[in-house]
Amino acid sequence: MANCIRCGRQLPGFSFGKKICQWCVQHEAAQRGELSENAPQPVMPTPWVRREATIGLTQVIFGINAAVFLGMALAASTIMDFSPQQTIHWGANWGPLTLSGEWWRLLTCVFVHGGIIHIAFNMWCLWNLGALCESLYGPWTYAAIYLISGVGASLASVAWHPAAPSVGASGAIFGLAGALIAAFKLGEFSVPRSALSGTLRSLGVFVFYNLVLGAVIGTTDNAAHIGGLVTGLILGALIALIAPRQGQAPRRAAVLFVVTLVLAGGAIGLARAHGFPLRLGRANFEQANDLGSANHPLRSIASLQRIVKQRPDFLPAHFDLAQAYFNQAQFAQAEGEFKRVLELQPQHVPARLGLGMVYLNQGRPQHAKDTFTQLLTQDANNADAHFGLGLALAAAENHQAAIEEYKAAARLDPQSAGIYYNLGVSYAKLNQYDDAIAAYLKEQQQNGDDYDLETALAAAYQAKGMTQQAEEAKHKAEQFKGGR
């Protein structure tokens, strides 16, 4: 069969004497202004035609990314690597927050980056692919493809690893690559087939290289890359088949709306699939990351209360709620939640330890002693249980027995903070000041100094008649007190 001398397309069979294909005839007619709006073959613009130098949408997107990065750099006083907490604060996509109501993170994460190398590579790719995509689709369709592909990438990322924060524009950029690939495969352009094939090969190499590189590096979010690529391919294919011309705004809007609805349905499905564990993660994040608000811990408790009300048998929520109550010195409520955990799982070691500490803080040493003793029958080598039992015995003024429990805890976990300090306190109560001083110094050596430790040392030195050492310890204690 013969080929068109304009574009290289294969001419239909029995095209005797014809050297130009029907599409090129129509394209030339369109250039002369002779093509009607109802022509069967729409003419798509050539995306590589140079236009006047103006600030396009690609430059705007570039500027937004740069501005966000600058803000993060100023806040963190670094440009190399931001911590996960910092990226979450600036809008990273993180399952416990995103899928429990903060849906805006699916989009904001596209404008957040983890460091200077991350944003530099992404912006280089955006600058090259964005200009081509913008000239093909027009600014508004281009913006929609970029943002919708970014959301598709974020959903794929949070579905694959909901517990890991995800940031970066690469998912949206992969969406642009996917849309261009679909357009070049399914669309019509007035250029030779060889030129079109070269552009298509370049896009294919870009996608393949970045996916392979992401797999090799291991820390790259390839789930977001694949999600963005697939979303872009779908958008590009639907636009090329249904609304290829920039003037077909209603059709394009319908395509974009339908794809957005599908993504929204996927987001709701993900939220339901992950459910309570992610909501629990959100509550723990609120508890662990007090951002300066006095009500922050109370919001965490309220979130956990809602979870246990909806799922009374969800053990992790009861345990985390007990810890939140304990941290707020609401010991009666903490006691109830720890007991609820033990009802659900009688062998839950952390809950029994927590219950024992609640009793100590409530001034109920006998209950604490019984609780820690019960735990030691379950696990005789639990250092925390020996330590807790020592605290309970000391609270009951049985310091000799407390010393033996502290020693057992120190043998099992020599680095545990507080053991040697409390051992020294019990020695001092028994007037064994040499042993008390040795224990205090051991605590100081292993875990650092503080006001309480220096005060105890001063008292022990004074009792031994070591006046100079006592005065030095008092002076240090005053320094620590002033720094409180």
Kinemage of the C-alpha trace (Angstrom):
@kinemage 1
@onewidth
@group {chain A} dominant
@subgroup {mainchain}
@vectorlist {calphas} color= white
{ca met a 1} P 0.000 0.000 0.000
{ca ala a 2} L 1.071 3.608 -0.645
{ca asn a 3} L 1.840 6.128 2.099
{ca cys a 4} L 0.803 9.755 2.422
{ca ile a 5} L 3.559 12.081 1.265
{ca arg a 6} L 2.633 14.619 4.003
{ca cys a 7} L 2.468 12.588 7.201
{ca gly a 8} L 3.529 9.068 6.238
{ca arg a 9} L 0.210 7.463 7.140
{ca gln a 10} L -0.723 4.368 5.226
{ca leu a 11} L -3.321 5.101 2.572
{ca pro a 12} L -6.433 2.914 2.309
{ca gly a 13} L -6.475 0.094 -0.193
{ca phe a 14} L -7.333 0.884 -3.824
{ca ser a 15} L -6.148 4.507 -3.372
{ca phe a 16} L -4.918 4.684 -6.979
{ca gly a 17} L -3.261 7.946 -7.849
{ca lys a 18} L -3.790 9.432 -4.350
{ca lys a 19} L -0.655 10.725 -2.652
{ca ile a 20} L -2.216 12.638 0.294
{ca cys a 21} L -4.412 11.030 2.956
{ca gln a 22} L -7.888 12.302 3.782
{ca trp a 23} L -6.791 13.663 7.162
{ca cys a 24} L -4.045 15.821 5.633
{ca val a 25} L -6.539 17.137 3.070
{ca gln a 26} L -8.870 18.167 5.902
{ca his a 27} L -6.013 19.605 7.948
{ca glu a 28} L -4.885 21.808 5.067
{ca ala a 29} L -8.500 22.872 4.554
{ca ala a 30} L -8.690 23.806 8.241
{ca gln a 31} L -5.554 25.894 7.927
{ca arg a 32} L -7.188 27.761 5.041
{ca gly a 33} L -10.354 28.251 7.111
{ca glu a 34} L -12.444 26.034 4.867
{ca leu a 35} L -13.267 23.244 7.347
{ca ser a 36} L -16.731 23.292 8.910
{ca glu a 37} L -17.326 22.674 12.581
{ca asn a 38} L -19.134 19.409 11.776
{ca ala a 39} L -16.193 17.824 9.956
{ca pro a 40} L -15.917 14.112 10.748
{ca gln a 41} L -12.225 14.300 11.682
{ca pro a 42} L -11.289 16.932 14.293
{ca val a 43} L -7.936 18.610 13.840
{ca met a 44} L -5.726 18.658 16.931
{ca pro a 45} L -3.070 21.349 17.260
{ca thr a 46} L 0.593 20.500 17.032
{ca pro a 47} L 2.019 20.710 20.542
{ca trp a 48} L 5.559 21.569 19.455
{ca val a 49} L 4.734 24.807 17.643
{ca arg a 50} L 6.595 27.698 19.275
{ca arg a 51} L 4.460 30.408 20.788
{ca glu a 52} L 5.209 33.835 22.123
{ca ala a 53} L 7.128 33.833 25.401
{ca thr a 54} L 4.540 34.206 28.159
{ca ile a 55} L 4.117 32.950 31.709
{ca gly a 56} L 2.174 29.726 31.307
{ca leu a 57} L 0.548 27.396 33.788
{ca thr a 58} L 3.687 25.259 33.967
{ca gln a 59} L 5.588 28.225 35.326
{ca val a 60} L 2.791 28.909 37.825
{ca ile a 61} L 2.874 25.309 39.098
{ca phe a 62} L 6.651 25.502 39.259
{ca gly a 63} L 6.389 28.686 41.321
{ca ile a 64} L 3.914 27.170 43.791
{ca asn a 65} L 6.207 24.196 44.399
{ca ala a 66} L 9.198 26.504 44.852
{ca ala a 67} L 7.286 28.753 47.278
{ca val a 68} L 6.181 25.814 49.434
{ca phe a 69} L 9.725 24.460 49.476
{ca leu a 70} L 11.096 27.855 50.482
{ca gly a 71} L 8.610 28.054 53.352
{ca met a 72} L 9.588 24.583 54.563
{ca ala a 73} L 13.288 25.404 54.295
{ca leu a 74} L 12.886 28.593 56.346
{ca ala a 75} L 10.828 26.787 58.987
{ca ala a 76} L 13.213 23.829 59.243
{ca ser a 77} L 16.484 25.765 58.702
{ca thr a 78} L 17.625 23.186 56.162
{ca ile a 79} L 17.183 22.399 52.477
{ca met a 80} L 18.458 18.834 52.375
{ca asp a 81} L 15.973 16.512 54.081
{ca phe a 82} L 12.785 17.321 55.952
{ca ser a 83} L 11.541 14.998 58.686
{ca pro a 84} L 8.291 13.041 58.253
{ca gln a 85} L 6.694 15.205 60.953
{ca gln a 86} L 7.611 18.349 59.035
{ca thr a 87} L 6.199 17.046 55.761
{ca ile a 88} L 2.995 15.983 57.517
{ca his a 89} L 2.691 19.468 59.017
{ca trp a 90} L 2.976 20.966 55.520
{ca gly a 91} L 0.371 18.661 53.952
{ca ala a 92} L 1.932 15.262 53.225
{ca asn a 93} L -0.317 12.366 52.250
{ca trp a 94} L -0.450 10.100 55.308
{ca gly a 95} L -3.095 7.424 55.727
{ca pro a 96} L -4.111 8.001 59.366
{ca leu a 97} L -4.863 11.652 58.584
{ca thr a 98} L -5.862 11.503 54.910
{ca leu a 99} L -8.305 8.605 55.171
{ca ser a 100} L -9.843 9.816 58.413
{ca gly a 101} L -11.134 13.061 56.953
{ca glu a 102} L -8.248 15.257 55.808
{ca trp a 103} L -8.888 14.555 52.119
{ca trp a 104} L -7.159 17.745 51.051
{ca arg a 105} L -3.850 15.970 51.686
{ca leu a 106} L -4.400 13.978 48.487
{ca leu a 107} L -3.753 17.234 46.628
{ca thr a 108} L -1.510 19.289 48.912
{ca cys a 109} L 1.121 16.533 49.006
{ca val a 110} L 1.691 17.137 45.271
{ca phe a 111} L 3.225 20.528 46.145
{ca val a 112} L 5.365 19.303 49.062
{ca his a 113} L 8.855 17.812 48.675
{ca gly a 114} L 11.272 16.040 50.983
{ca gly a 115} L 14.427 17.985 50.134
{ca ile a 116} L 16.352 19.967 47.567
{ca ile a 117} L 17.303 16.967 45.401
{ca his a 118} L 13.720 15.727 45.388
{ca ile a 119} L 12.216 19.016 44.215
{ca ala a 120} L 15.035 19.733 41.745
{ca phe a 121} L 14.507 16.483 39.839
{ca asn a 122} L 10.714 16.802 39.854
{ca met a 123} L 10.752 20.407 38.671
{ca trp a 124} L 13.175 19.536 35.864
{ca cys a 125} L 10.740 16.860 34.660
{ca leu a 126} L 7.763 19.207 35.061
{ca trp a 127} L 9.456 21.944 33.039
{ca asn a 128} L 10.021 19.608 30.104
{ca leu a 129} L 6.764 17.626 30.108
{ca gly a 130} L 4.527 20.434 31.331
{ca ala a 131} L 5.169 22.812 28.433
{ca leu a 132} L 4.449 20.078 25.884
{ca cys a 133} L 1.280 18.977 27.664
{ca glu a 134} L 0.047 22.541 28.147
{ca ser a 135} L 0.449 23.384 24.457
{ca leu a 136} L -1.436 20.223 23.471
{ca tyr a 137} L -4.397 20.426 25.847
{ca gly a 138} L -4.636 24.100 26.689
{ca pro a 139} L -4.107 25.527 30.176
{ca trp a 140} L -7.334 24.445 31.893
{ca thr a 141} L -7.440 20.873 30.652
{ca tyr a 142} L -3.725 20.633 31.405
{ca ala a 143} L -4.297 21.871 34.976
{ca ala a 144} L -7.118 19.368 35.454
{ca ile a 145} L -4.989 16.474 34.167
{ca tyr a 146} L -2.128 17.488 36.458
{ca leu a 147} L -4.269 17.778 39.585
{ca ile a 148} L -6.465 14.728 38.949
{ca ser a 149} L -3.397 12.617 38.158
{ca gly a 150} L -1.846 13.875 41.387
{ca val a 151} L -4.913 12.716 43.327
{ca gly a 152} L -4.818 9.338 41.557
{ca ala a 153} L -1.149 9.006 42.491
{ca ser a 154} L -1.890 9.897 46.123
{ca leu a 155} L -4.679 7.318 46.347
{ca ala a 156} L -2.415 4.600 44.940
{ca ser a 157} L 0.281 5.579 47.421
{ca val a 158} L -1.955 5.570 50.483
{ca ala a 159} L -3.519 2.272 49.372
{ca trp a 160} L -0.106 0.618 49.048
{ca his a 161} L 1.510 1.948 52.252
{ca pro a 162} L -1.007 3.893 54.361
{ca ala a 163} L 1.365 4.226 57.323
{ca ala a 164} L 4.126 6.043 55.387
{ca pro a 165} L 3.947 9.779 54.582
{ca ser a 166} L 4.173 10.533 50.856
{ca val a 167} L 5.089 13.812 49.143
{ca gly a 168} L 6.163 15.071 45.735
{ca ala a 169} L 4.961 16.134 42.305
{ca ser a 170} L 6.262 13.024 40.555
{ca gly a 171} L 2.895 11.239 40.564
{ca ala a 172} L 1.236 14.189 38.816
{ca ile a 173} L 4.164 14.438 36.380
{ca phe a 174} L 3.772 10.751 35.547
{ca gly a 175} L 0.126 11.593 34.876
{ca leu a 176} L 1.233 14.169 32.299
{ca ala a 177} L 3.470 11.549 30.689
{ca gly a 178} L 0.571 9.083 30.582
{ca ala a 179} L -1.772 11.650 29.027
{ca leu a 180} L 0.807 12.498 26.348
{ca ile a 181} L 1.430 8.834 25.542
{ca ala a 182} L -2.320 8.241 25.122
{ca ala a 183} L -2.712 11.377 23.003
{ca phe a 184} L 0.175 10.440 20.692
{ca lys a 185} L -1.111 6.901 20.277
{ca leu a 186} L -4.758 7.778 19.720
{ca gly a 187} L -4.705 11.371 18.486
{ca glu a 188} L -4.048 12.907 15.060
{ca phe a 189} L -1.137 15.291 14.425
{ca ser a 190} L 0.034 16.964 11.220
{ca val a 191} L 3.645 15.751 11.511
{ca pro a 192} L 5.516 12.847 9.951
{ca arg a 193} L 5.046 9.532 11.701
{ca ser a 194} L 8.804 9.338 12.328
{ca ala a 195} L 8.778 12.562 14.374
{ca leu a 196} L 5.788 11.380 16.372
{ca ser a 197} L 7.410 8.017 17.056
{ca gly a 198} L 10.522 9.747 18.374
{ca thr a 199} L 8.518 11.750 20.903
{ca leu a 200} L 6.610 8.650 21.931
{ca arg a 201} L 9.850 6.726 22.435
{ca ser a 202} L 11.230 9.533 24.599
{ca leu a 203} L 8.150 9.422 26.826
{ca gly a 204} L 8.397 5.649 27.067
{ca val a 205} L 12.047 5.859 28.089
{ca phe a 206} L 11.197 8.525 30.701
{ca val a 207} L 8.509 6.341 32.275
{ca phe a 208} L 10.556 3.131 32.149
{ca tyr a 209} L 13.729 4.721 33.503
{ca asn a 210} L 12.002 6.402 36.428
{ca leu a 211} L 10.037 3.305 37.416
{ca val a 212} L 13.173 1.143 37.323
{ca leu a 213} L 15.158 3.790 39.201
{ca gly a 214} L 12.436 3.989 41.826
{ca ala a 215} L 12.465 0.219 42.278
{ca val a 216} L 16.254 0.159 42.635
{ca ile a 217} L 16.442 3.037 45.116
{ca gly a 218} L 13.742 1.488 47.274
{ca thr a 219} L 12.708 4.704 49.014
{ca thr a 220} L 10.943 6.096 45.924
{ca asp a 221} L 7.147 5.929 45.983
{ca asn a 222} L 6.567 3.858 42.835
{ca ala a 223} L 2.960 3.264 43.873
{ca ala a 224} L 2.348 6.990 43.357
{ca his a 225} L 4.215 6.895 40.040
{ca ile a 226} L 2.095 4.014 38.748
{ca gly a 227} L -1.127 5.543 40.083
{ca gly a 228} L -0.385 8.859 38.386
{ca leu a 229} L 0.650 7.171 35.137
{ca val a 230} L -2.502 5.053 34.932
{ca thr a 231} L -4.717 8.037 35.760
{ca gly a 232} L -3.001 10.117 33.075
{ca leu a 233} L -3.298 7.328 30.501
{ca ile a 234} L -7.034 7.044 31.157
{ca leu a 235} L -7.577 10.790 30.986
{ca gly a 236} L -5.491 11.157 27.827
{ca ala a 237} L -7.240 8.265 26.111
{ca leu a 238} L -10.747 9.489 26.946
{ca ile a 239} L -9.964 13.027 25.846
{ca ala a 240} L -8.387 11.836 22.584
{ca leu a 241} L -11.392 9.649 21.789
{ca ile a 242} L -14.255 11.823 23.086
{ca ala a 243} L -13.118 15.450 23.127
{ca pro a 244} L -9.868 15.913 21.190
{ca arg a 245} L -10.398 19.574 20.305
{ca gln a 246} L -9.763 22.335 22.831
{ca gly a 247} L -13.077 23.891 21.889
{ca gln a 248} L -15.032 20.860 23.124
{ca ala a 249} L -15.161 22.133 26.702
{ca pro a 250} L -18.429 20.411 27.787
{ca arg a 251} L -17.205 17.002 26.636
{ca arg a 252} L -13.841 17.442 28.292
{ca ala a 253} L -15.490 18.615 31.488
{ca ala a 254} L -17.678 15.487 31.476
{ca val a 255} L -14.606 13.257 31.067
{ca leu a 256} L -12.783 14.983 33.884
{ca phe a 257} L -15.849 14.872 36.135
{ca val a 258} L -16.405 11.145 35.621
{ca val a 259} L -12.771 10.293 36.374
{ca thr a 260} L -12.919 12.502 39.471
{ca leu a 261} L -16.036 10.652 40.652
{ca val a 262} L -14.277 7.308 40.190
{ca leu a 263} L -11.343 8.521 42.279
{ca ala a 264} L -13.700 9.818 44.957
{ca gly a 265} L -15.332 6.398 45.113
{ca gly a 266} L -11.912 4.811 45.449
{ca ala a 267} L -11.045 7.157 48.314
{ca ile a 268} L -14.233 6.253 50.187
{ca gly a 269} L -13.543 2.558 49.621
{ca leu a 270} L -10.019 2.911 50.992
{ca ala a 271} L -11.257 4.730 54.075
{ca arg a 272} L -13.735 1.950 54.781
{ca ala a 273} L -11.213 -0.802 54.098
{ca his a 274} L -8.601 0.562 56.504
{ca gly a 275} L -11.139 1.922 58.968
{ca phe a 276} L -10.395 1.937 62.662
{ca pro a 277} L -6.643 1.208 62.623
{ca leu a 278} L -6.053 4.408 60.638
{ca arg a 279} L -8.325 6.436 62.875
{ca leu a 280} L -6.374 5.053 65.820
{ca gly a 281} L -3.160 6.179 64.139
{ca arg a 282} L -4.570 9.670 63.782
{ca ala a 283} L -5.470 9.838 67.458
{ca asn a 284} L -1.984 8.679 68.447
{ca phe a 285} L -0.439 11.276 66.143
{ca glu a 286} L -2.486 13.988 67.815
{ca gln a 287} L -1.385 12.712 71.214
{ca ala a 288} L 2.313 12.496 70.317
{ca asn a 289} L 2.557 15.763 68.376
{ca asp a 290} L 1.338 18.581 70.558
{ca leu a 291} L 1.539 21.561 68.217
{ca gly a 292} L 1.202 24.106 70.970
{ca ser a 293} L -2.509 23.875 71.632
{ca ala a 294} L -3.624 23.156 75.175
{ca asn a 295} L -6.601 21.238 73.786
{ca his a 296} L -4.477 18.981 71.589
{ca pro a 297} L -4.348 15.998 74.030
{ca leu a 298} L -8.059 16.419 74.698
{ca arg a 299} L -8.772 16.108 70.960
{ca ser a 300} L -6.817 12.851 70.974
{ca ile a 301} L -8.874 11.520 73.880
{ca ala a 302} L -12.092 12.564 72.144
{ca ser a 303} L -11.044 10.735 68.958
{ca leu a 304} L -10.222 7.572 70.913
{ca gln a 305} L -13.496 7.787 72.825
{ca arg a 306} L -15.415 7.858 69.543
{ca ile a 307} L -13.538 4.801 68.310
{ca val a 308} L -14.190 2.686 71.415
{ca lys a 309} L -17.833 3.743 71.379
{ca gln a 310} L -18.213 2.472 67.816
{ca arg a 311} L -16.020 -0.586 68.370
{ca pro a 312} L -16.227 -1.643 72.044
{ca asp a 313} L -14.079 -4.725 71.371
{ca phe a 314} L -11.263 -2.899 69.522
{ca leu a 315} L -8.437 -3.565 71.992
{ca pro a 316} L -5.768 -1.177 70.567
{ca ala a 317} L -8.097 1.800 70.949
{ca his a 318} L -8.839 0.931 74.594
{ca phe a 319} L -5.121 0.605 75.343
{ca asp a 320} L -4.226 3.894 73.655
{ca leu a 321} L -7.106 5.620 75.414
{ca ala a 322} L -5.824 4.291 78.752
{ca gln a 323} L -2.376 5.712 78.007
{ca ala a 324} L -3.868 9.052 76.982
{ca tyr a 325} L -5.815 9.216 80.260
{ca phe a 326} L -2.672 8.287 82.192
{ca asn a 327} L -0.656 11.037 80.497
{ca gln a 328} L -3.318 13.540 81.526
{ca ala a 329} L -3.281 12.226 85.126
{ca gln a 330} L -6.878 10.999 84.763
{ca phe a 331} L -6.045 7.848 86.701
{ca ala a 332} L -9.558 6.619 87.426
{ca gln a 333} L -10.415 6.643 83.723
{ca ala a 334} L -7.057 5.057 82.872
{ca glu a 335} L -7.748 2.272 85.371
{ca gly a 336} L -11.054 1.479 83.700
{ca glu a 337} L -9.529 1.311 80.219
{ca phe a 338} L -6.574 -0.845 81.299
{ca lys a 339} L -9.003 -3.248 82.975
{ca arg a 340} L -11.075 -3.342 79.786
{ca val a 341} L -7.967 -4.320 77.814
{ca leu a 342} L -7.260 -7.130 80.309
{ca glu a 343} L -10.849 -8.344 79.954
{ca leu a 344} L -10.341 -8.604 76.215
{ca gln a 345} L -6.839 -10.098 76.527
{ca pro a 346} L -5.827 -11.250 80.048
{ca gln a 347} L -2.184 -11.814 79.017
{ca his a 348} L -1.685 -8.247 77.747
{ca val a 349} L 1.593 -7.320 79.485
{ca pro a 350} L 1.680 -3.551 78.760
{ca ala a 351} L -1.860 -3.139 80.079
{ca arg a 352} L -1.024 -4.920 83.339
{ca leu a 353} L 2.089 -2.791 83.745
{ca gly a 354} L 0.012 0.319 83.089
{ca leu a 355} L -2.582 -0.757 85.637
{ca gly a 356} L 0.136 -1.235 88.254
{ca met a 357} L 1.472 2.275 87.588
{ca val a 358} L -2.060 3.661 87.917
{ca tyr a 359} L -2.342 2.085 91.366
{ca leu a 360} L 1.013 3.593 92.388
{ca asn a 361} L -0.121 7.057 91.286
{ca gln a 362} L -3.386 6.607 93.172
{ca gly a 363} L -1.525 5.751 96.396
{ca arg a 364} L -2.658 2.104 96.413
{ca pro a 365} L 0.625 0.195 96.901
{ca gln a 366} L -0.993 -3.106 97.857
{ca his a 367} L -3.033 -3.199 94.646
{ca ala a 368} L 0.111 -2.283 92.697
{ca lys a 369} L 2.080 -5.049 94.465
{ca asp a 370} L -0.587 -7.622 93.610
{ca thr a 371} L -0.687 -6.486 89.977
{ca phe a 372} L 3.093 -6.620 89.447
{ca thr a 373} L 3.337 -9.938 91.312
{ca gln a 374} L 0.681 -11.410 89.034
{ca leu a 375} L 2.654 -10.213 86.031
{ca leu a 376} L 5.828 -11.847 87.368
{ca thr a 377} L 4.023 -15.193 87.633
{ca gln a 378} L 3.305 -14.743 83.939
{ca asp a 379} L 6.863 -13.624 83.054
{ca ala a 380} L 9.513 -13.904 85.797
{ca asn a 381} L 12.122 -12.082 83.676
{ca asn a 382} L 10.135 -8.927 83.056
{ca ala a 383} L 12.404 -6.092 84.193
{ca asp a 384} L 9.577 -3.546 84.249
{ca ala a 385} L 7.514 -5.788 86.520
{ca his a 386} L 10.422 -6.149 88.984
{ca phe a 387} L 10.941 -2.369 88.897
{ca gly a 388} L 7.234 -1.749 89.464
{ca leu a 389} L 7.127 -4.234 92.316
{ca gly a 390} L 10.130 -2.479 93.862
{ca leu a 391} L 8.271 0.845 93.661
{ca ala a 392} L 5.197 -0.730 95.286
{ca leu a 393} L 7.263 -2.246 98.120
{ca ala a 394} L 9.075 1.056 98.684
{ca ala a 395} L 5.724 2.872 98.830
{ca ala a 396} L 4.724 0.413 101.549
{ca glu a 397} L 8.018 1.217 103.381
{ca asn a 398} L 9.391 -2.294 102.766
{ca his a 399} L 12.702 -0.982 101.471
{ca gln a 400} L 14.777 -4.117 101.973
{ca ala a 401} L 12.455 -6.117 99.725
{ca ala a 402} L 12.303 -3.159 97.314
{ca ile a 403} L 16.112 -3.203 97.021
{ca glu a 404} L 16.054 -6.851 95.925
{ca glu a 405} L 13.466 -6.088 93.225
{ca tyr a 406} L 15.451 -3.085 91.969
{ca lys a 407} L 18.568 -5.254 91.761
{ca ala a 408} L 16.646 -7.879 89.784
{ca ala a 409} L 15.387 -5.195 87.388
{ca ala a 410} L 18.912 -3.805 86.970
{ca arg a 411} L 20.281 -7.260 86.130
{ca leu a 412} L 17.622 -7.749 83.467
{ca asp a 413} L 17.773 -4.208 82.030
{ca pro a 414} L 20.885 -2.332 83.213
{ca gln a 415} L 20.168 0.739 81.057
{ca ser a 416} L 16.652 1.397 82.317
{ca ala a 417} L 16.278 4.942 83.611
{ca gly a 418} L 15.344 5.424 87.257
{ca ile a 419} L 16.266 2.029 88.671
{ca tyr a 420} L 19.504 3.124 90.372
{ca tyr a 421} L 17.965 6.366 91.603
{ca asn a 422} L 15.153 4.510 93.355
{ca leu a 423} L 17.643 1.923 94.592
{ca gly a 424} L 19.606 4.768 96.170
{ca val a 425} L 16.452 6.176 97.786
{ca ser a 426} L 15.721 2.829 99.451
{ca tyr a 427} L 19.327 2.484 100.618
{ca ala a 428} L 19.109 5.984 102.103
{ca lys a 429} L 15.872 5.081 103.906
{ca leu a 430} L 17.809 2.231 105.557
{ca asn a 431} L 20.687 4.619 106.409
{ca gln a 432} L 23.030 2.725 104.086
{ca tyr a 433} L 24.493 5.940 102.689
{ca asp a 434} L 27.573 4.502 100.996
{ca asp a 435} L 25.384 2.198 98.925
{ca ala a 436} L 22.952 5.047 98.297
{ca ile a 437} L 25.715 7.339 96.981
{ca ala a 438} L 27.069 4.562 94.766
{ca ala a 439} L 23.584 3.967 93.314
{ca tyr a 440} L 23.014 7.688 92.687
{ca leu a 441} L 26.362 8.025 90.919
{ca lys a 442} L 25.540 4.971 88.792
{ca glu a 443} L 22.263 6.588 87.750
{ca gln a 444} L 24.098 9.818 86.967
{ca gln a 445} L 26.681 8.003 84.869
{ca gln a 446} L 24.122 6.031 82.825
{ca asn a 447} L 21.204 8.396 82.411
{ca gly a 448} L 22.446 11.898 83.124
{ca asp a 449} L 21.961 14.366 85.934
{ca asp a 450} L 18.922 16.282 87.177
{ca tyr a 451} L 17.548 18.219 90.150
{ca asp a 452} L 16.115 15.249 92.054
{ca leu a 453} L 19.317 13.230 91.685
{ca glu a 454} L 21.585 16.028 92.915
{ca thr a 455} L 19.212 16.752 95.821
{ca ala a 456} L 19.308 13.103 96.875
{ca leu a 457} L 23.099 13.045 96.547
{ca ala a 458} L 23.390 16.177 98.681
{ca ala a 459} L 21.279 14.584 101.424
{ca ala a 460} L 23.339 11.383 101.345
{ca tyr a 461} L 26.640 13.300 101.434
{ca gln a 462} L 25.346 15.433 104.341
{ca ala a 463} L 24.323 12.334 106.271
{ca lys a 464} L 27.852 10.966 105.789
{ca gly a 465} L 29.408 14.211 106.995
{ca met a 466} L 30.869 14.949 103.549
{ca thr a 467} L 30.096 18.660 103.739
{ca gln a 468} L 32.044 19.844 100.704
{ca gln a 469} L 30.490 17.237 98.411
{ca ala a 470} L 27.062 18.027 99.862
{ca glu a 471} L 27.483 21.743 99.101
{ca glu a 472} L 28.600 21.010 95.555
{ca ala a 473} L 25.568 18.770 95.004
{ca lys a 474} L 23.240 21.450 96.423
{ca his a 475} L 24.770 24.019 94.086
{ca lys a 476} L 24.195 21.760 91.095
{ca ala a 477} L 20.638 21.111 92.260
{ca glu a 478} L 19.977 24.859 92.393
{ca gln a 479} L 21.299 25.215 88.863
{ca phe a 480} L 18.952 22.518 87.629
{ca lys a 481} L 16.090 24.093 89.551
{ca gly a 482} L 16.752 27.454 87.911
{ca gly a 483} L 16.667 25.843 84.497
{ca arg a 484} L 13.291 24.234 85.016
